Amino acid sequence: MSVNDVDLSLCELDASEMVDGFESGELSPVEVTDSALGRMTDAEPHIHAMYLIYHERARAAAAASAQRWRDRKPLSPIDGVPVTVKENVNLEGEPTPWGSAASLPTPASSTAPLLERLTARGAVVLGKTTMPEWGMLSSGVSTLHPTTCNPWNLSWNPGGSSAGAGAAAAAGYAPIHFGSDIGGSVRLPASWCGIAGFKPSFGRIPVDPPYFGRTIGPMGREVEDLARVMGVVSGPDDRDPYSLPPQKISWGDLEFKTQGLRVGLHLDAGAGTETSPEIAAAVSDAAQFFESQGSAVEIVDPFFSDEMLERVDMFWRAGHWLDYEALPVDRRGLLLEFIAEWCRAGSEVSGLDAVRSSNAQLEVAIQTLRATQPYDLVLSPVSPDATYPVDWPMPSNDVTRPMAHIGFCMPYNMSGQPAASVHCGFTSDGRPIGLQIVGPRFADREVLAAATHFQRSHPIDRPWPRPWERP
């Protein structure tokens, strides 16, 4: 089959459609993989979502999957389905540069649990998606590769730090893309790219190397695809001491009843940027949908504060100052200046303040759990505003207040609660808006079911973007 014979729309099928086609024999993993690689060939010069593309490795995996389907021996519900992983997911023998030209090109000594599980269960890993400098920016700005752009408008930011995953999903590279999230890095690009993203309960998917608050989560156009893959990649691993014990979860059961639910509506984060009227209106409309179906909706008062936000930011700065100091002197100048300046402020953090800022993470967790405990679900914006210029590293574009936009997201990294982003509308100038749906601790299936229910009732109301076809 020549490149010209490839149906480049096949990669836009959802995972269920792909698997149904594999099972019936009407579709092959090889065709779908060729479609995905062809889509990347067309789109990458415009959006720069991929750090690495595994052309030959992906084709070999697709061929092996096709044989398994012919033999009626698929390995999992995602056998043959194309996926991507974020640049910071280790593959043995390959450097993991974290979006920065300053990082030393040291090969990873082992493969991350996520990548091991995807490969072992037959997924076709297409490659790695881009991330910004050291993963500490809500954008696609990096010294290592070209700036990642939002497919809806190339002058808009895709968000981050899972920038490439968000852009790749919106551009239809594949149904499933994995990002990581320590303060909104799955949910923010999901919101700003008009797709779905899921931050599971802390520890649900093991992370290596582990870090408090960091989770790995799937992203894609369809919430149901995110639920499908969770059953493949969840479960404990000794390399992550935070990983949760085994839990029997019916990931395929997405039935959801709104009648009688107590739902919190949270429109004021209490810290950082004020919620824009358009964002507040879209999220309020979503709450009215739940109310119209029998849920009791109540306003959630602010439980986060600027002081808490500043303390956590201080902790992150101090930690990354250690990373900055560990760089060889001749490589420090390669770091993006915005991040370098942010790190240098960490050098001024005293020992006492470092302890206080560390303790602040626990305080955020306690306050978040206390405020959300009365509710079956909490609805909020993902971000107080929609996307922003593509070349800005952060929405504020201000290194003295870089985290002003994460007041709705970051508390749930500290509390460990599952949280999803699902598209809920557009601003008057066409920028996507994301609704955050949060559940109690460990209620991952319930959050995905609620997000699926909302998405089915509120499908995206315009064609997906194709910037490579624009004149």
Secondary structure by P-SEA (a helix, b strand, c coil): ccccccccccccccaaaaaaaaaaccccaaaaaaaaaaaaaacccccccccccaaaaaaaaaaaaaaaaaacccccccccccccccccccccccccccccccccccccccccaaaaaaaaacccccbbbbbcccccccccccccccbbbccccccccccccaaaaaaaaaaccccbbbbcccccaaaaaaaaacbbbbbcccccccccccccccccccccccaaaaaaaccccccccccccccccccccccccccccccccbbbbbccccccccccaaaaaaaaaaaaaaaaabbbbbbbcccccaaaaaaaaaaaaaaaaaaaaaccccccccccaaaaaaaaaaaaccaaaaaaaaaaaaaaaaaaaaaaccccbbbbbccccccccccccccccccccccccccccaaaaaabbbbbbbbccccccbbbbbbbbbbcccaaaaaaaaaaaaaaacccccccccccccc
